[in-house]
Amino acid sequence: MASNTITVKLKKSVIGCTDKQKACVKGLGLRKTGSVKTLENTPAVRGMIKKVIHLLEFCEQ
């Protein structure tokens, strides 16, 4: 069974990223490097994480 929440942390800067990648990071609710957000485990959130996985650190809860 899938978990209900995912915690994501922005570990790299979005400087030099494409506009779409910046929009995904903003959509996840992350602003500065090191910011952490707990989100619902939905297909939309998983898709945004997949697009910028190289910038994030995440764990399922």
Buried (B, 14 or more C-beta within 10 A) or exposed (E): EEEEEBEBBBEBEBEEBEEEBBBBBEBBBBEEEEBEBEBEEEEEBEEBBEBBEEBBEBEEE
